[in-house]
Amino acid sequence: MLLWGGGALLALASGCAECEEDYDCPGTEVCNTSRGACEAFTCLADSDCAPGHRCADNACSPRPPLAPPEAPDALVIPNR
């Protein structure tokens, strides 16, 4: 392993980079802090994803379908 500025580790033998923040990753890669590994940038906000998808942990995934609104049991007309 090679240690460079900021304490980031680059595992040369396995070809992967360990990270704690984006600055620890090479080029345009970002740090997936839950895995501690650098990966290609996919998204930062929902607007980076296709319509109907959301961004979570640098990955776009389909939004869950919305539940239909509940229909009222009966129509009540108040007295005027």
mmCIF file of the N, C-alpha and C atoms, coordinates in Angstrom:
data_MODEL
# 
_entry.id   MODEL 
# 
loop_
_atom_site.group_PDB 
_atom_site.id 
_atom_site.type_symbol 
_atom_site.label_atom_id 
_atom_site.label_alt_id 
_atom_site.label_comp_id 
_atom_site.label_asym_id 
_atom_site.label_entity_id 
_atom_site.label_seq_id 
_atom_site.pdbx_PDB_ins_code 
_atom_site.Cartn_x 
_atom_site.Cartn_y 
_atom_site.Cartn_z 
_atom_site.occupancy 
_atom_site.B_iso_or_equiv 
_atom_site.pdbx_formal_charge 
_atom_site.auth_seq_id 
_atom_site.auth_comp_id 
_atom_site.auth_asym_id 
_atom_site.auth_atom_id 
_atom_site.pdbx_PDB_model_num 
ATOM 1   N N  . MET A 1 1  ? 0.830   -1.186 0.000   1.00 0.00 ? 1  MET A N  1 
ATOM 2   C CA . MET A 1 1  ? 0.000   0.000  0.000   1.00 0.00 ? 1  MET A CA 1 
ATOM 3   C C  . MET A 1 1  ? 0.870   1.244  0.000   1.00 0.00 ? 1  MET A C  1 
ATOM 4   N N  . LEU A 1 2  ? 0.333   2.285  -0.605  1.00 0.00 ? 2  LEU A N  1 
ATOM 5   C CA . LEU A 1 2  ? 1.045   3.542  -0.713  1.00 0.00 ? 2  LEU A CA 1 
ATOM 6   C C  . LEU A 1 2  ? 0.242   4.603  0.027   1.00 0.00 ? 2  LEU A C  1 
ATOM 7   N N  . LEU A 1 3  ? 0.903   5.358  0.872   1.00 0.00 ? 3  LEU A N  1 
ATOM 8   C CA . LEU A 1 3  ? 0.241   6.415  1.635   1.00 0.00 ? 3  LEU A CA 1 
ATOM 9   C C  . LEU A 1 3  ? 0.544   7.743  0.968   1.00 0.00 ? 3  LEU A C  1 
ATOM 10  N N  . TRP A 1 4  ? -0.519  8.533  0.689   1.00 0.00 ? 4  TRP A N  1 
ATOM 11  C CA . TRP A 1 4  ? -0.269  9.850  0.141   1.00 0.00 ? 4  TRP A CA 1 
ATOM 12  C C  . TRP A 1 4  ? -1.106  10.874 0.889   1.00 0.00 ? 4  TRP A C  1 
ATOM 13  N N  . GLY A 1 5  ? -0.908  12.162 0.618   1.00 0.00 ? 5  GLY A N  1 
ATOM 14  C CA . GLY A 1 5  ? -1.496  13.291 1.341   1.00 0.00 ? 5  GLY A CA 1 
ATOM 15  C C  . GLY A 1 5  ? -2.864  13.055 1.939   1.00 0.00 ? 5  GLY A C  1 
ATOM 16  N N  . GLY A 1 6  ? -3.038  13.415 3.187   1.00 0.00 ? 6  GLY A N  1 
ATOM 17  C CA . GLY A 1 6  ? -4.317  13.308 3.849   1.00 0.00 ? 6  GLY A CA 1 
ATOM 18  C C  . GLY A 1 6  ? -4.582  11.938 4.429   1.00 0.00 ? 6  GLY A C  1 
ATOM 19  N N  . GLY A 1 7  ? -3.678  11.003 4.289   1.00 0.00 ? 7  GLY A N  1 
ATOM 20  C CA . GLY A 1 7  ? -3.849  9.683  4.872   1.00 0.00 ? 7  GLY A CA 1 
ATOM 21  C C  . GLY A 1 7  ? -4.639  8.721  4.014   1.00 0.00 ? 7  GLY A C  1 
ATOM 22  N N  . ALA A 1 8  ? -4.897  9.049  2.760   1.00 0.00 ? 8  ALA A N  1 
ATOM 23  C CA . ALA A 1 8  ? -5.630  8.132  1.892   1.00 0.00 ? 8  ALA A CA 1 
ATOM 24  C C  . ALA A 1 8  ? -4.750  6.952  1.518   1.00 0.00 ? 8  ALA A C  1 
ATOM 25  N N  . LEU A 1 9  ? -5.350  5.805  1.428   1.00 0.00 ? 9  LEU A N  1 
ATOM 26  C CA . LEU A 1 9  ? -4.605  4.598  1.093   1.00 0.00 ? 9  LEU A CA 1 
ATOM 27  C C  . LEU A 1 9  ? -4.973  4.138  -0.303  1.00 0.00 ? 9  LEU A C  1 
ATOM 28  N N  . LEU A 1 10 ? -3.989  3.756  -1.043  1.00 0.00 ? 10 LEU A N  1 
ATOM 29  C CA . LEU A 1 10 ? -4.221  3.208  -2.368  1.00 0.00 ? 10 LEU A CA 1 
ATOM 30  C C  . LEU A 1 10 ? -3.685  1.791  -2.366  1.00 0.00 ? 10 LEU A C  1 
ATOM 31  N N  . ALA A 1 11 ? -4.563  0.832  -2.533  1.00 0.00 ? 11 ALA A N  1 
ATOM 32  C CA . ALA A 1 11 ? -4.141  -0.565 -2.532  1.00 0.00 ? 11 ALA A CA 1 
ATOM 33  C C  . ALA A 1 11 ? -3.705  -0.933 -3.949  1.00 0.00 ? 11 ALA A C  1 
ATOM 34  N N  . LEU A 1 12 ? -2.446  -0.835 -4.208  1.00 0.00 ? 12 LEU A N  1 
ATOM 35  C CA . LEU A 1 12 ? -1.926  -1.081 -5.554  1.00 0.00 ? 12 LEU A CA 1 
ATOM 36  C C  . LEU A 1 12 ? -2.071  -2.532 -5.964  1.00 0.00 ? 12 LEU A C  1 
ATOM 37  N N  . ALA A 1 13 ? -1.878  -3.448 -5.055  1.00 0.00 ? 13 ALA A N  1 
ATOM 38  C CA . ALA A 1 13 ? -1.939  -4.864 -5.396  1.00 0.00 ? 13 ALA A CA 1 
ATOM 39  C C  . ALA A 1 13 ? -3.339  -5.272 -5.837  1.00 0.00 ? 13 ALA A C  1 
ATOM 40  N N  . SER A 1 14 ? -4.370  -4.758 -5.172  1.00 0.00 ? 14 SER A N  1 
ATOM 41  C CA . SER A 1 14 ? -5.724  -5.181 -5.510  1.00 0.00 ? 14 SER A CA 1 
ATOM 42  C C  . SER A 1 14 ? -6.392  -4.248 -6.518  1.00 0.00 ? 14 SER A C  1 
ATOM 43  N N  . GLY A 1 15 ? -5.810  -3.100 -6.783  1.00 0.00 ? 15 GLY A N  1 
ATOM 44  C CA . GLY A 1 15 ? -6.351  -2.173 -7.771  1.00 0.00 ? 15 GLY A CA 1 
ATOM 45  C C  . GLY A 1 15 ? -7.537  -1.360 -7.275  1.00 0.00 ? 15 GLY A C  1 
ATOM 46  N N  . CYS A 1 16 ? -7.735  -1.281 -5.961  1.00 0.00 ? 16 CYS A N  1 
ATOM 47  C CA . CYS A 1 16 ? -8.853  -0.490 -5.446  1.00 0.00 ? 16 CYS A CA 1 
ATOM 48  C C  . CYS A 1 16 ? -8.320  0.617  -4.553  1.00 0.00 ? 16 CYS A C  1 
ATOM 49  N N  . ALA A 1 17 ? -9.144  1.633  -4.343  1.00 0.00 ? 17 ALA A N  1 
ATOM 50  C CA . ALA A 1 17 ? -8.736  2.746  -3.494  1.00 0.00 ? 17 ALA A CA 1 
ATOM 51  C C  . ALA A 1 17 ? -9.670  2.827  -2.292  1.00 0.00 ? 17 ALA A C  1 
ATOM 52  N N  . GLU A 1 18 ? -9.100  2.935  -1.101  1.00 0.00 ? 18 GLU A N  1 
ATOM 53  C CA . GLU A 1 18 ? -9.877  3.127  0.113   1.00 0.00 ? 18 GLU A CA 1 
ATOM 54  C C  . GLU A 1 18 ? -10.006 4.613  0.345   1.00 0.00 ? 18 GLU A C  1 
ATOM 55  N N  . CYS A 1 19 ? -11.126 5.044  0.937   1.00 0.00 ? 19 CYS A N  1 
ATOM 56  C CA . CYS A 1 19 ? -11.335 6.468  1.115   1.00 0.00 ? 19 CYS A CA 1 
ATOM 57  C C  . CYS A 1 19 ? -12.186 6.752  2.342   1.00 0.00 ? 19 CYS A C  1 
ATOM 58  N N  . GLU A 1 20 ? -12.096 8.015  2.756   1.00 0.00 ? 20 GLU A N  1 
ATOM 59  C CA . GLU A 1 20 ? -12.952 8.536  3.810   1.00 0.00 ? 20 GLU A CA 1 
ATOM 60  C C  . GLU A 1 20 ? -13.744 9.732  3.303   1.00 0.00 ? 20 GLU A C  1 
ATOM 61  N N  . GLU A 1 21 ? -13.254 10.378 2.231   1.00 0.00 ? 21 GLU A N  1 
ATOM 62  C CA . GLU A 1 21 ? -13.945 11.503 1.605   1.00 0.00 ? 21 GLU A CA 1 
ATOM 63  C C  . GLU A 1 21 ? -13.561 11.560 0.137   1.00 0.00 ? 21 GLU A C  1 
ATOM 64  N N  . ASP A 1 22 ? -14.283 12.377 -0.647  1.00 0.00 ? 22 ASP A N  1 
ATOM 65  C CA . ASP A 1 22 ? -14.074 12.448 -2.096  1.00 0.00 ? 22 ASP A CA 1 
ATOM 66  C C  . ASP A 1 22 ? -12.646 12.809 -2.479  1.00 0.00 ? 22 ASP A C  1 
ATOM 67  N N  . TYR A 1 23 ? -11.982 13.646 -1.671  1.00 0.00 ? 23 TYR A N  1 
ATOM 68  C CA . TYR A 1 23 ? -10.617 14.070 -1.996  1.00 0.00 ? 23 TYR A CA 1 
ATOM 69  C C  . TYR A 1 23 ? -9.623  12.907 -1.966  1.00 0.00 ? 23 TYR A C  1 
ATOM 70  N N  . ASP A 1 24 ? -9.995  11.790 -1.347  1.00 0.00 ? 24 ASP A N  1 
ATOM 71  C CA . ASP A 1 24 ? -9.121  10.619 -1.297  1.00 0.00 ? 24 ASP A CA 1 
ATOM 72  C C  . ASP A 1 24 ? -9.159  9.813  -2.594  1.00 0.00 ? 24 ASP A C  1 
ATOM 73  N N  . CYS A 1 25 ? -10.093 10.124 -3.474  1.00 0.00 ? 25 CYS A N  1 
ATOM 74  C CA . CYS A 1 25 ? -10.289 9.337  -4.704  1.00 0.00 ? 25 CYS A CA 1 
ATOM 75  C C  . CYS A 1 25 ? -9.626  10.010 -5.907  1.00 0.00 ? 25 CYS A C  1 
ATOM 76  N N  . PRO A 1 26 ? -9.187  9.196  -6.865  1.00 0.00 ? 26 PRO A N  1 
ATOM 77  C CA . PRO A 1 26 ? -8.547  9.752  -8.066  1.00 0.00 ? 26 PRO A CA 1 
ATOM 78  C C  . PRO A 1 26 ? -9.565  10.320 -9.051  1.00 0.00 ? 26 PRO A C  1 
ATOM 79  N N  . GLY A 1 27 ? -9.134  11.299 -9.821  1.00 0.00 ? 27 GLY A N  1 
ATOM 80  C CA . GLY A 1 27 ? -9.939  11.864 -10.908 1.00 0.00 ? 27 GLY A CA 1 
ATOM 81  C C  . GLY A 1 27 ? -11.318 12.313 -10.487 1.00 0.00 ? 27 GLY A C  1 
ATOM 82  N N  . THR A 1 28 ? -12.327 11.845 -11.223 1.00 0.00 ? 28 THR A N  1 
ATOM 83  C CA . THR A 1 28 ? -13.703 12.254 -10.955 1.00 0.00 ? 28 THR A CA 1 
ATOM 84  C C  . THR A 1 28 ? -14.460 11.244 -10.098 1.00 0.00 ? 28 THR A C  1 
ATOM 85  N N  . GLU A 1 29 ? -13.771 10.264 -9.532  1.00 0.00 ? 29 GLU A N  1 
ATOM 86  C CA . GLU A 1 29 ? -14.436 9.290  -8.675  1.00 0.00 ? 29 GLU A CA 1 
ATOM 87  C C  . GLU A 1 29 ? -14.821 9.936  -7.351  1.00 0.00 ? 29 GLU A C  1 
ATOM 88  N N  . VAL A 1 30 ? -15.825 9.363  -6.703  1.00 0.00 ? 30 VAL A N  1 
ATOM 89  C CA . VAL A 1 30 ? -16.287 9.839  -5.401  1.00 0.00 ? 30 VAL A CA 1 
ATOM 90  C C  . VAL A 1 30 ? -16.179 8.712  -4.386  1.00 0.00 ? 30 VAL A C  1 
ATOM 91  N N  . CYS A 1 31 ? -16.163 9.086  -3.114  1.00 0.00 ? 31 CYS A N  1 
ATOM 92  C CA . CYS A 1 31 ? -16.019 8.112  -2.045  1.00 0.00 ? 31 CYS A CA 1 
ATOM 93  C C  . CYS A 1 31 ? -17.389 7.616  -1.592  1.00 0.00 ? 31 CYS A C  1 
ATOM 94  N N  . ASN A 1 32 ? -17.595 6.318  -1.628  1.00 0.00 ? 32 ASN A N  1 
ATOM 95  C CA . ASN A 1 32 ? -18.782 5.702  -1.043  1.00 0.00 ? 32 ASN A CA 1 
ATOM 96  C C  . ASN A 1 32 ? -18.408 5.418  0.399   1.00 0.00 ? 32 ASN A C  1 
ATOM 97  N N  . THR A 1 33 ? -18.803 6.314  1.310   1.00 0.00 ? 33 THR A N  1 
ATOM 98  C CA . THR A 1 33 ? -18.348 6.221  2.698   1.00 0.00 ? 33 THR A CA 1 
ATOM 99  C C  . THR A 1 33 ? -18.896 5.002  3.421   1.00 0.00 ? 33 THR A C  1 
ATOM 100 N N  . SER A 1 34 ? -20.033 4.459  2.990   1.00 0.00 ? 34 SER A N  1 
ATOM 101 C CA . SER A 1 34 ? -20.556 3.264  3.643   1.00 0.00 ? 34 SER A CA 1 
ATOM 102 C C  . SER A 1 34 ? -19.700 2.042  3.325   1.00 0.00 ? 34 SER A C  1 
ATOM 103 N N  . ARG A 1 35 ? -19.035 2.028  2.155   1.00 0.00 ? 35 ARG A N  1 
ATOM 104 C CA . ARG A 1 35 ? -18.140 0.926  1.790   1.00 0.00 ? 35 ARG A CA 1 
ATOM 105 C C  . ARG A 1 35 ? -16.680 1.295  1.973   1.00 0.00 ? 35 ARG A C  1 
ATOM 106 N N  . GLY A 1 36 ? -16.387 2.604  2.066   1.00 0.00 ? 36 GLY A N  1 
ATOM 107 C CA . GLY A 1 36 ? -15.009 3.055  2.176   1.00 0.00 ? 36 GLY A CA 1 
ATOM 108 C C  . GLY A 1 36 ? -14.226 2.829  0.900   1.00 0.00 ? 36 GLY A C  1 
ATOM 109 N N  . ALA A 1 37 ? -14.922 2.912  -0.243  1.00 0.00 ? 37 ALA A N  1 
ATOM 110 C CA . ALA A 1 37 ? -14.276 2.651  -1.531  1.00 0.00 ? 37 ALA A CA 1 
ATOM 111 C C  . ALA A 1 37 ? -14.637 3.740  -2.539  1.00 0.00 ? 37 ALA A C  1 
ATOM 112 N N  . CYS A 1 38 ? -13.698 4.024  -3.446  1.00 0.00 ? 38 CYS A N  1 
ATOM 113 C CA . CYS A 1 38 ? -13.933 4.991  -4.514  1.00 0.00 ? 38 CYS A CA 1 
ATOM 114 C C  . CYS A 1 38 ? -14.746 4.329  -5.622  1.00 0.00 ? 38 CYS A C  1 
ATOM 115 N N  . GLU A 1 39 ? -15.642 5.108  -6.224  1.00 0.00 ? 39 GLU A N  1 
ATOM 116 C CA . GLU A 1 39 ? -16.440 4.598  -7.334  1.00 0.00 ? 39 GLU A CA 1 
ATOM 117 C C  . GLU A 1 39 ? -16.770 5.738  -8.282  1.00 0.00 ? 39 GLU A C  1 
ATOM 118 N N  . ALA A 1 40 ? -17.204 5.401  -9.472  1.00 0.00 ? 40 ALA A N  1 
ATOM 119 C CA . ALA A 1 40 ? -17.545 6.410  -10.479 1.00 0.00 ? 40 ALA A CA 1 
ATOM 120 C C  . ALA A 1 40 ? -18.728 7.238  -9.993  1.00 0.00 ? 40 ALA A C  1 
ATOM 121 N N  . PHE A 1 41 ? -18.713 8.543  -10.279 1.00 0.00 ? 41 PHE A N  1 
ATOM 122 C CA . PHE A 1 41 ? -19.803 9.429  -9.903  1.00 0.00 ? 41 PHE A CA 1 
ATOM 123 C C  . PHE A 1 41 ? -21.038 9.085  -10.715 1.00 0.00 ? 41 PHE A C  1 
ATOM 124 N N  . THR A 1 42 ? -22.171 8.910  -10.048 1.00 0.00 ? 42 THR A N  1 
ATOM 125 C CA . THR A 1 42 ? -23.443 8.672  -10.712 1.00 0.00 ? 42 THR A CA 1 
ATOM 126 C C  . THR A 1 42 ? -24.400 9.822  -10.460 1.00 0.00 ? 42 THR A C  1 
ATOM 127 N N  . CYS A 1 43 ? -24.594 10.170 -9.188  1.00 0.00 ? 43 CYS A N  1 
ATOM 128 C CA . CYS A 1 43 ? -25.520 11.258 -8.887  1.00 0.00 ? 43 CYS A CA 1 
ATOM 129 C C  . CYS A 1 43 ? -25.216 11.860 -7.525  1.00 0.00 ? 43 CYS A C  1 
ATOM 130 N N  . LEU A 1 44 ? -25.665 13.082 -7.366  1.00 0.00 ? 44 LEU A N  1 
ATOM 131 C CA . LEU A 1 44 ? -25.555 13.781 -6.095  1.00 0.00 ? 44 LEU A CA 1 
ATOM 132 C C  . LEU A 1 44 ? -26.947 14.197 -5.627  1.00 0.00 ? 44 LEU A C  1 
ATOM 133 N N  . ALA A 1 45 ? -27.828 14.455 -6.585  1.00 0.00 ? 45 ALA A N  1 
ATOM 134 C CA . ALA A 1 45 ? -29.199 14.876 -6.287  1.00 0.00 ? 45 ALA A CA 1 
ATOM 135 C C  . ALA A 1 45 ? -30.153 14.134 -7.219  1.00 0.00 ? 45 ALA A C  1 
ATOM 136 N N  . ASP A 1 46 ? -31.437 14.126 -6.867  1.00 0.00 ? 46 ASP A N  1 
ATOM 137 C CA . ASP A 1 46 ? -32.441 13.454 -7.693  1.00 0.00 ? 46 ASP A CA 1 
ATOM 138 C C  . ASP A 1 46 ? -32.439 13.982 -9.121  1.00 0.00 ? 46 ASP A C  1 
ATOM 139 N N  . SER A 1 47 ? -32.104 15.261 -9.303  1.00 0.00 ? 47 SER A N  1 
ATOM 140 C CA . SER A 1 47 ? -32.093 15.856 -10.643 1.00 0.00 ? 47 SER A CA 1 
ATOM 141 C C  . SER A 1 47 ? -31.013 15.258 -11.550 1.00 0.00 ? 47 SER A C  1 
ATOM 142 N N  . ASP A 1 48 ? -30.017 14.555 -10.973 1.00 0.00 ? 48 ASP A N  1 
ATOM 143 C CA . ASP A 1 48 ? -28.982 13.894 -11.769 1.00 0.00 ? 48 ASP A CA 1 
ATOM 144 C C  . ASP A 1 48 ? -29.478 12.574 -12.357 1.00 0.00 ? 48 ASP A C  1 
ATOM 145 N N  . CYS A 1 49 ? -30.622 12.091 -11.891 1.00 0.00 ? 49 CYS A N  1 
ATOM 146 C CA . CYS A 1 49 ? -31.167 10.798 -12.321 1.00 0.00 ? 49 CYS A CA 1 
ATOM 147 C C  . CYS A 1 49 ? -32.270 10.991 -13.356 1.00 0.00 ? 49 CYS A C  1 
ATOM 148 N N  . ALA A 1 50 ? -32.638 9.896  -14.006 1.00 0.00 ? 50 ALA A N  1 
ATOM 149 C CA . ALA A 1 50 ? -33.725 9.915  -14.992 1.00 0.00 ? 50 ALA A CA 1 
ATOM 150 C C  . ALA A 1 50 ? -35.049 10.196 -14.289 1.00 0.00 ? 50 ALA A C  1 
ATOM 151 N N  . PRO A 1 51 ? -36.038 10.706 -15.030 1.00 0.00 ? 51 PRO A N  1 
ATOM 152 C CA . PRO A 1 51 ? -37.352 10.946 -14.419 1.00 0.00 ? 51 PRO A CA 1 
ATOM 153 C C  . PRO A 1 51 ? -37.889 9.665  -13.769 1.00 0.00 ? 51 PRO A C  1 
ATOM 154 N N  . GLY A 1 52 ? -38.497 9.818  -12.604 1.00 0.00 ? 52 GLY A N  1 
ATOM 155 C CA . GLY A 1 52 ? -39.057 8.669  -11.906 1.00 0.00 ? 52 GLY A CA 1 
ATOM 156 C C  . GLY A 1 52 ? -38.044 7.931  -11.049 1.00 0.00 ? 52 GLY A C  1 
ATOM 157 N N  . HIS A 1 53 ? -36.813 8.463  -10.962 1.00 0.00 ? 53 HIS A N  1 
ATOM 158 C CA . HIS A 1 53 ? -35.760 7.838  -10.168 1.00 0.00 ? 53 HIS A CA 1 
ATOM 159 C C  . HIS A 1 53 ? -35.278 8.815  -9.099  1.00 0.00 ? 53 HIS A C  1 
ATOM 160 N N  . ARG A 1 54 ? -34.657 8.295  -8.069  1.00 0.00 ? 54 ARG A N  1 
ATOM 161 C CA . ARG A 1 54 ? -34.104 9.136  -7.012  1.00 0.00 ? 54 ARG A CA 1 
ATOM 162 C C  . ARG A 1 54 ? -32.650 8.768  -6.773  1.00 0.00 ? 54 ARG A C  1 
ATOM 163 N N  . CYS A 1 55 ? -31.907 9.688  -6.192  1.00 0.00 ? 55 CYS A N  1 
ATOM 164 C CA . CYS A 1 55 ? -30.494 9.480  -5.912  1.00 0.00 ? 55 CYS A CA 1 
ATOM 165 C C  . CYS A 1 55 ? -30.312 9.140  -4.438  1.00 0.00 ? 55 CYS A C  1 
ATOM 166 N N  . ALA A 1 56 ? -29.619 8.043  -4.166  1.00 0.00 ? 56 ALA A N  1 
ATOM 167 C CA . ALA A 1 56 ? -29.290 7.650  -2.793  1.00 0.00 ? 56 ALA A CA 1 
ATOM 168 C C  . ALA A 1 56 ? -27.938 6.957  -2.820  1.00 0.00 ? 56 ALA A C  1 
ATOM 169 N N  . ASP A 1 57 ? -26.990 7.445  -2.046  1.00 0.00 ? 57 ASP A N  1 
ATOM 170 C CA . ASP A 1 57 ? -25.647 6.857  -1.975  1.00 0.00 ? 57 ASP A CA 1 
ATOM 171 C C  . ASP A 1 57 ? -24.990 6.733  -3.344  1.00 0.00 ? 57 ASP A C  1 
ATOM 172 N N  . ASN A 1 58 ? -25.055 7.798  -4.155  1.00 0.00 ? 58 ASN A N  1 
ATOM 173 C CA . ASN A 1 58 ? -24.414 7.854  -5.468  1.00 0.00 ? 58 ASN A CA 1 
ATOM 174 C C  . ASN A 1 58 ? -24.974 6.827  -6.446  1.00 0.00 ? 58 ASN A C  1 
ATOM 175 N N  . ALA A 1 59 ? -26.231 6.437  -6.265  1.00 0.00 ? 59 ALA A N  1 
ATOM 176 C CA . ALA A 1 59 ? -26.866 5.491  -7.179  1.00 0.00 ? 59 ALA A CA 1 
ATOM 177 C C  . ALA A 1 59 ? -28.294 5.930  -7.453  1.00 0.00 ? 59 ALA A C  1 
ATOM 178 N N  . CYS A 1 60 ? -28.701 5.843  -8.715  1.00 0.00 ? 60 CYS A N  1 
ATOM 179 C CA . CYS A 1 60 ? -30.074 6.152  -9.086  1.00 0.00 ? 60 CYS A CA 1 
ATOM 180 C C  . CYS A 1 60 ? -30.908 4.879  -8.977  1.00 0.00 ? 60 CYS A C  1 
ATOM 181 N N  . SER A 1 61 ? -32.076 5.002  -8.354  1.00 0.00 ? 61 SER A N  1 
ATOM 182 C CA . SER A 1 61 ? -32.972 3.856  -8.238  1.00 0.00 ? 61 SER A CA 1 
ATOM 183 C C  . SER A 1 61 ? -34.395 4.334  -8.465  1.00 0.00 ? 61 SER A C  1 
ATOM 184 N N  . PRO A 1 62 ? -35.273 3.433  -8.950  1.00 0.00 ? 62 PRO A N  1 
ATOM 185 C CA . PRO A 1 62 ? -36.653 3.840  -9.213  1.00 0.00 ? 62 PRO A CA 1 
ATOM 186 C C  . PRO A 1 62 ? -37.345 4.296  -7.932  1.00 0.00 ? 62 PRO A C  1 
ATOM 187 N N  . ARG A 1 63 ? -38.159 5.319  -8.065  1.00 0.00 ? 63 ARG A N  1 
ATOM 188 C CA . ARG A 1 63 ? -38.962 5.784  -6.924  1.00 0.00 ? 63 ARG A CA 1 
ATOM 189 C C  . ARG A 1 63 ? -40.066 4.755  -6.679  1.00 0.00 ? 63 ARG A C  1 
ATOM 190 N N  . PRO A 1 64 ? -40.406 4.514  -5.417  1.00 0.00 ? 64 PRO A N  1 
ATOM 191 C CA . PRO A 1 64 ? -41.526 3.609  -5.149  1.00 0.00 ? 64 PRO A CA 1 
ATOM 192 C C  . PRO A 1 64 ? -42.825 4.239  -5.652  1.00 0.00 ? 64 PRO A C  1 
ATOM 193 N N  . PRO A 1 65 ? -43.763 3.423  -6.112  1.00 0.00 ? 65 PRO A N  1 
ATOM 194 C CA . PRO A 1 65 ? -45.015 3.995  -6.613  1.00 0.00 ? 65 PRO A CA 1 
ATOM 195 C C  . PRO A 1 65 ? -45.787 4.670  -5.479  1.00 0.00 ? 65 PRO A C  1 
ATOM 196 N N  . LEU A 1 66 ? -46.473 5.737  -5.828  1.00 0.00 ? 66 LEU A N  1 
ATOM 197 C CA . LEU A 1 66 ? -47.272 6.456  -4.846  1.00 0.00 ? 66 LEU A CA 1 
ATOM 198 C C  . LEU A 1 66 ? -48.574 5.705  -4.603  1.00 0.00 ? 66 LEU A C  1 
ATOM 199 N N  . ALA A 1 67 ? -49.022 5.680  -3.355  1.00 0.00 ? 67 ALA A N  1 
ATOM 200 C CA . ALA A 1 67 ? -50.297 5.043  -3.030  1.00 0.00 ? 67 ALA A CA 1 
ATOM 201 C C  . ALA A 1 67 ? -51.428 5.926  -3.536  1.00 0.00 ? 67 ALA A C  1 
ATOM 202 N N  . PRO A 1 68 ? -52.492 5.317  -4.068  1.00 0.00 ? 68 PRO A N  1 
ATOM 203 C CA . PRO A 1 68 ? -53.619 6.139  -4.531  1.00 0.00 ? 68 PRO A CA 1 
ATOM 204 C C  . PRO A 1 68 ? -54.289 6.809  -3.342  1.00 0.00 ? 68 PRO A C  1 
ATOM 205 N N  . PRO A 1 69 ? -54.846 7.985  -3.552  1.00 0.00 ? 69 PRO A N  1 
ATOM 206 C CA . PRO A 1 69 ? -55.504 8.668  -2.434  1.00 0.00 ? 69 PRO A CA 1 
ATOM 207 C C  . PRO A 1 69 ? -56.716 7.861  -1.966  1.00 0.00 ? 69 PRO A C  1 
ATOM 208 N N  . GLU A 1 70 ? -56.979 7.946  -0.670  1.00 0.00 ? 70 GLU A N  1 
ATOM 209 C CA . GLU A 1 70 ? -58.121 7.219  -0.120  1.00 0.00 ? 70 GLU A CA 1 
ATOM 210 C C  . GLU A 1 70 ? -59.412 7.896  -0.545  1.00 0.00 ? 70 GLU A C  1 
ATOM 211 N N  . ALA A 1 71 ? -60.374 7.086  -0.935  1.00 0.00 ? 71 ALA A N  1 
ATOM 212 C CA . ALA A 1 71 ? -61.683 7.611  -1.296  1.00 0.00 ? 71 ALA A CA 1 
ATOM 213 C C  . ALA A 1 71 ? -62.491 7.806  -0.016  1.00 0.00 ? 71 ALA A C  1 
ATOM 214 N N  . PRO A 1 72 ? -63.286 8.854  0.048   1.00 0.00 ? 72 PRO A N  1 
ATOM 215 C CA . PRO A 1 72 ? -64.106 9.045  1.250   1.00 0.00 ? 72 PRO A CA 1 
ATOM 216 C C  . PRO A 1 72 ? -65.155 7.942  1.350   1.00 0.00 ? 72 PRO A C  1 
ATOM 217 N N  . ASP A 1 73 ? -65.513 7.602  2.583   1.00 0.00 ? 73 ASP A N  1 
ATOM 218 C CA . ASP A 1 73 ? -66.522 6.565  2.800   1.00 0.00 ? 73 ASP A CA 1 
ATOM 219 C C  . ASP A 1 73 ? -67.894 7.038  2.324   1.00 0.00 ? 73 ASP A C  1 
ATOM 220 N N  . ALA A 1 74 ? -68.193 8.292  2.562   1.00 0.00 ? 74 ALA A N  1 
ATOM 221 C CA . ALA A 1 74 ? -69.491 8.833  2.153   1.00 0.00 ? 74 ALA A CA 1 
ATOM 222 C C  . ALA A 1 74 ? -69.331 10.328 1.933   1.00 0.00 ? 74 ALA A C  1 
ATOM 223 N N  . LEU A 1 75 ? -70.178 10.847 1.106   1.00 0.00 ? 75 LEU A N  1 
ATOM 224 C CA . LEU A 1 75 ? -70.170 12.279 0.843   1.00 0.00 ? 75 LEU A CA 1 
ATOM 225 C C  . LEU A 1 75 ? -71.120 12.953 1.834   1.00 0.00 ? 75 LEU A C  1 
ATOM 226 N N  . VAL A 1 76 ? -70.576 13.872 2.608   1.00 0.00 ? 76 VAL A N  1 
ATOM 227 C CA . VAL A 1 76 ? -71.394 14.586 3.579   1.00 0.00 ? 76 VAL A CA 1 
ATOM 228 C C  . VAL A 1 76 ? -71.544 16.033 3.115   1.00 0.00 ? 76 VAL A C  1 
ATOM 229 N N  . ILE A 1 77 ? -72.785 16.456 2.963   1.00 0.00 ? 77 ILE A N  1 
ATOM 230 C CA . ILE A 1 77 ? -73.057 17.832 2.553   1.00 0.00 ? 77 ILE A CA 1 
ATOM 231 C C  . ILE A 1 77 ? -73.517 18.580 3.793   1.00 0.00 ? 77 ILE A C  1 
ATOM 232 N N  . PRO A 1 78 ? -72.730 19.584 4.222   1.00 0.00 ? 78 PRO A N  1 
ATOM 233 C CA . PRO A 1 78 ? -73.129 20.313 5.429   1.00 0.00 ? 78 PRO A CA 1 
ATOM 234 C C  . PRO A 1 78 ? -74.359 21.181 5.185   1.00 0.00 ? 78 PRO A C  1 
ATOM 235 N N  . ASN A 1 79 ? -75.137 21.404 6.241   1.00 0.00 ? 79 ASN A N  1 
ATOM 236 C CA . ASN A 1 79 ? -76.301 22.294 6.158   1.00 0.00 ? 79 ASN A CA 1 
ATOM 237 C C  . ASN A 1 79 ? -75.814 23.726 6.047   1.00 0.00 ? 79 ASN A C  1 
ATOM 238 N N  . ARG A 1 80 ? -76.485 24.500 5.218   1.00 0.00 ? 80 ARG A N  1 
ATOM 239 C CA . ARG A 1 80 ? -76.105 25.902 5.060   1.00 0.00 ? 80 ARG A CA 1 
ATOM 240 C C  . ARG A 1 80 ? -77.060 26.768 5.756   1.00 0.00 ? 80 ARG A C  1 
# 
